[in-house]
Amino acid sequence: MLEAKKNTGNALPFLLLAVLLLAGGGFNYRRNLQAEPPRPYHSYGDAELAQLIEAYEGDVSERGSSMAPATTGKHGSGGPLLQDKVDAFEAAQRRGNAHRGEMSELAGQEGILRELLEEKLKRSESPVSMHIRRLTAI
């Protein structure tokens, strides 16, 4: 009788440690799950995602190679007319605004492409490693 009671006393710390580890792991898992960024392309199928990636890669590479840097016009010191200088300045300003607009649109498409590639990478991760990462990341 005394032997059975003595063994029960030794198991209590291990049982308490197991309960604490389970509770801590569950809390950590939930915290990491809530901290993950939203995945806007999660609902797309694999084939649709591949088509989107291909389309955006083609568009970004086409726009990136065709984008010539904005050039400034000649700044001639000749021409006494103030209106000519104002017209040249306005033309340069229009070219600069158009170039900035094109570059901004290209940056937006590159951002979407980056999100699509991240979604593809997350889909390639095995479910077991995803759960282990959520459970153990601090």
C-alpha positions in Angstrom: 0.0 0.0 0.0 2.8 2.4 0.9 4.6 1.6 -2.4 1.6 2.6 -4.6 1.3 6.0 -2.8 5.0 6.7 -3.1 5.0 6.2 -6.9 1.9 8.4 -7.3 3.8 11.3 -5.6 6.7 11.0 -8.1 4.3 11.2 -11.1 2.6 14.4 -10.0 5.4 16.8 -11.0 5.6 15.2 -14.5 1.8 15.4 -14.9 1.9 19.0 -13.9 4.7 19.7 -16.3 2.9 18.0 -19.2 -0.3 20.1 -18.5 1.8 23.3 -18.4 3.5 22.4 -21.7 0.2 21.6 -23.4 -1.4 24.9 -22.2 1.7 26.9 -23.2 1.8 25.3 -26.6 -1.8 25.9 -27.2 -1.5 29.6 -26.2 1.6 30.0 -28.4 -0.1 28.3 -31.4 -3.2 30.5 -31.1 -1.0 33.6 -30.8 1.1 32.7 -33.8 -2.0 31.9 -35.8 -3.6 35.3 -35.1 -0.3 37.1 -35.9 -0.1 35.6 -39.5 -0.8 38.2 -42.2 -4.0 37.8 -44.3 -3.7 35.7 -47.4 -5.8 37.4 -50.1 -5.2 34.7 -52.7 -5.9 31.7 -50.4 -9.3 30.9 -52.1 -7.8 30.6 -55.6 -7.0 27.2 -56.9 -3.5 26.1 -57.8 -4.1 26.3 -61.5 -5.6 29.8 -61.2 -2.7 30.9 -59.0 -0.2 29.6 -61.6 -1.9 31.5 -64.4 -1.9 34.7 -62.3 1.8 34.3 -61.5 2.6 33.7 -65.2 0.6 36.7 -66.3 2.1 39.1 -63.7 5.6 37.9 -64.4 5.1 38.5 -68.1 3.7 41.9 -67.6 6.3 43.0 -65.1 9.2 41.8 -67.3 7.7 43.5 -70.3 7.1 46.8 -68.5 10.4 46.6 -66.7 12.4 46.2 -70.0 10.4 48.8 -71.9 10.6 51.5 -69.3 13.2 54.0 -70.4 14.4 56.4 -67.7 12.9 59.8 -67.9 15.1 62.1 -69.9 15.2 65.8 -69.5 15.1 68.1 -72.5 17.9 70.3 -73.6 18.4 73.2 -71.3 19.5 75.7 -73.9 20.5 79.1 -72.6 19.4 80.6 -75.9 15.9 81.9 -76.5 15.1 85.1 -74.9 11.4 84.4 -74.7 10.2 83.5 -71.3 7.2 81.6 -72.7 9.6 79.1 -74.5 11.3 78.4 -71.2 7.9 78.0 -69.4 6.7 75.6 -72.1 9.9 73.5 -71.9 9.5 73.3 -68.1 5.9 72.2 -68.4 6.7 69.6 -71.0 9.5 68.2 -68.8 7.1 68.2 -65.8 4.5 66.2 -67.9 7.1 63.7 -68.9 8.2 63.3 -65.3 4.7 62.9 -64.0 3.9 60.3 -66.7 7.1 58.4 -65.9 6.3 58.4 -62.2 2.8 57.2 -62.9 4.2 54.3 -65.0 6.7 53.4 -62.3 4.1 53.5 -59.6 1.9 51.1 -61.6 4.8 48.8 -62.2 5.7 48.8 -58.4 2.0 47.9 -57.7 2.2 45.0 -60.1 5.5 43.8 -58.6 3.9 43.9 -55.1 1.0 41.8 -56.3 3.4 39.3 -57.9 5.4 39.1 -54.6 2.1 38.3 -52.8 1.3 35.6 -55.4 4.7 34.0 -55.0 4.4 34.1 -51.2 1.1 32.3 -51.5 2.6 29.7 -53.7 5.4 29.2 -51.2 3.0 28.8 -48.3 1.1 26.2 -50.3 4.2 24.2 -50.8 4.9 24.0 -47.1 3.7 20.7 -45.6 0.8 21.0 -43.0 2.9 19.2 -40.4 5.8 21.7 -40.6 3.3 24.6 -40.6 1.7 23.4 -37.4 5.1 22.8 -35.8 6.2 26.3 -36.8 3.1 27.8 -35.3 3.5 25.8 -32.1 7.2 26.5 -31.5 7.7 30.0 -32.9 8.2 32.5 -30.1 
